[in-house]
Amino acid sequence: PCRVVGFSMGAVTVQELLVARPDLVRAAVLIATAARSDALCVAVAAADIELADSGVKLPPRYAATVAAMQNLSPETLSDEHRINDWLDVFELSSVDLASIRPQLGLQVIADRRPAYRGIRCPCLVIGFRDDIIIRPHLCREVAESIPGAAYREIEGCGHFGYLEKPEVVNAAIIEFFAGS
């Protein structure tokens, strides 16, 4: 058994691993995760699919600006030095939705909370206070579904909180693994 860390869709994958093959994992950290898609998640997935199917290609700088607003905290967005670096990164790494169209439907997750009640592996769930992609209440639901799971919410972070405040996130992971 090993220690596993998953972020966003990767965390959902870890959760499913914990259900299907609990013998493979000794402890898990689930970052920016959900056990179900709420109405907003479903609407965003449908909108992404509609945009991908339309054939419209967003200009890279526009896509970068939208990505920044969706994935970063207001704290980061207000930092004149950091936001320009982030915008450059998002522009250089922008993805055409049409190229990932088959993956877009995976954003919609059926309610897995009942299945997660059977997880017995020690888990830490980390949510980010300013995350508008996977809002903190969805992360808390995962922690509440897994018996004995701990929940930690980190302020001043959006969906990419592990990149906005890596020292805080890494410290939480290390502390959890040291104790488990």
C-alpha positions in Angstrom: 0.0 0.0 0.0 1.2 3.5 -0.8 0.3 7.1 0.0 -1.6 8.9 -2.7 -2.4 12.5 -3.5 -5.0 13.5 -6.1 -6.1 16.9 -7.3 -9.5 17.7 -8.9 -10.4 14.9 -11.4 -7.3 13.1 -10.1 -8.7 13.2 -6.6 -12.0 11.7 -7.9 -9.9 9.0 -9.5 -8.2 8.3 -6.1 -11.6 8.2 -4.4 -12.7 5.5 -6.9 -9.5 3.6 -6.3 -10.2 3.7 -2.6 -13.6 2.1 -3.3 -12.4 -0.5 -5.8 -9.0 -1.4 -4.5 -8.6 -0.2 -0.9 -5.7 -2.6 -0.4 -3.5 -0.5 -2.6 -3.6 2.7 -0.6 -2.3 3.3 3.0 -3.4 7.0 3.2 -4.8 9.6 0.7 -5.0 13.3 0.3 -7.9 14.5 -1.9 -7.5 18.1 -3.1 -10.3 20.2 -4.6 -12.5 17.2 -5.0 -16.2 16.3 -5.2 -18.4 13.3 -4.6 -21.1 14.6 -7.0 -21.8 17.3 -9.5 -24.1 20.0 -8.4 -26.2 22.1 -10.8 -23.4 24.6 -11.5 -20.9 21.8 -12.3 -23.4 20.3 -14.7 -24.1 23.7 -16.3 -20.3 24.4 -16.7 -19.8 20.9 -18.3 -22.7 21.4 -20.7 -21.4 24.9 -21.6 -17.9 23.5 -22.2 -19.3 20.8 -24.4 -21.4 23.3 -26.4 -18.4 25.5 -26.9 -16.2 22.6 -28.0 -18.9 21.4 -30.4 -19.4 24.9 -31.9 -16.0 25.0 -33.4 -15.3 28.4 -32.0 -11.7 28.9 -31.0 -11.2 31.5 -28.3 -8.2 33.9 -28.7 -5.4 32.7 -26.4 -5.3 35.9 -24.3 -9.1 35.8 -23.8 -8.9 32.2 -22.8 -6.1 33.0 -20.4 -8.0 35.7 -18.8 -11.1 33.5 -18.3 -8.9 30.7 -16.9 -7.3 33.1 -14.5 -10.6 34.3 -13.2 -11.9 30.7 -12.9 -8.9 29.1 -11.2 -7.2 31.8 -9.1 -8.3 33.5 -5.9 -9.1 37.2 -5.7 -6.0 37.6 -3.6 -3.8 36.3 -6.6 -5.9 38.3 -9.1 -5.2 41.5 -7.2 -1.5 41.0 -7.0 -0.1 43.1 -9.9 3.2 41.1 -10.1 1.8 37.6 -9.8 -1.2 38.0 -12.2 0.9 39.0 -15.2 3.0 35.8 -14.7 -0.2 33.7 -14.4 -1.8 35.3 -17.5 1.4 34.4 -19.4 1.3 30.8 -18.2 -2.4 30.4 -19.0 -1.9 31.9 -22.5 1.1 29.6 -23.2 -0.8 26.5 -22.0 -4.2 27.2 -23.3 -6.1 24.1 -24.6 -8.6 24.1 -27.4 -11.7 22.5 -25.9 -12.3 20.6 -29.2 -9.0 18.7 -28.6 -10.3 17.4 -25.2 -13.9 17.0 -26.1 -14.1 13.3 -25.1 -13.0 14.2 -21.6 -15.6 17.0 -21.0 -18.4 14.6 -20.2 -16.3 13.2 -17.3 -16.8 16.4 -15.4 -20.3 15.3 -14.5 -20.1 13.0 -11.5 -23.0 10.9 -10.3 -23.6 11.1 -6.5 -20.9 8.8 -5.1 -21.4 9.8 -1.4 -23.0 6.4 -0.5 -20.1 4.5 -2.0 -17.5 6.7 -0.2 -19.1 5.8 3.2 -17.4 2.4 2.7 -13.9 3.9 2.5 -11.7 3.0 5.5 -8.4 4.5 4.5 -7.2 7.5 6.4 -8.0 10.6 4.2 -7.4 14.3 4.3 -9.6 16.4 2.1 -8.3 19.9 1.2 -10.6 22.5 -0.1 -9.8 26.1 -1.2 -11.9 28.9 0.1 -12.1 30.8 -3.2 -12.4 27.8 -5.5 -15.3 28.4 -7.9 -14.6 25.3 -10.0 -15.0 22.8 -7.0 -16.5 24.9 -4.3 -15.6 24.2 -0.7 -19.0 22.8 0.2 -18.4 20.0 -2.3 -15.0 19.1 -0.7 -16.6 19.1 2.7 -19.2 16.7 1.4 -16.4 14.2 0.5 -14.9 14.5 3.9 -18.2 14.0 5.6 -18.9 10.9 3.4 -15.6 9.2 4.3 -15.6 7.9 7.9 -12.9 9.6 9.9 -11.7 11.8 7.1 -10.2 15.2 8.1 -11.1 18.4 6.2 -8.8 21.4 5.8 -9.9 24.6 4.0 -7.2 26.9 2.9 -8.0 30.6 2.4 -6.7 32.9 -0.3 -6.7 30.1 -2.9 -8.8 29.3 -5.9 -8.9 26.0 -7.8 -5.1 26.1 -8.3 -4.5 26.7 -4.6 -1.8 24.1 -4.6 0.1 26.4 -6.9 -1.0 29.7 -5.3 0.1 28.6 -1.8 2.3 25.5 -2.3 4.0 25.8 1.1 0.7 25.7 3.0 -0.7 22.8 0.9 2.6 20.8 1.1 2.8 21.4 4.9 -0.8 20.0 5.3 0.1 17.0 3.2 3.3 16.2 5.0 1.7 16.7 8.4 -1.2 14.4 7.5 1.1 11.7 6.1 3.4 11.9 9.1 0.5 11.3 11.4 -1.0 8.5 9.4 
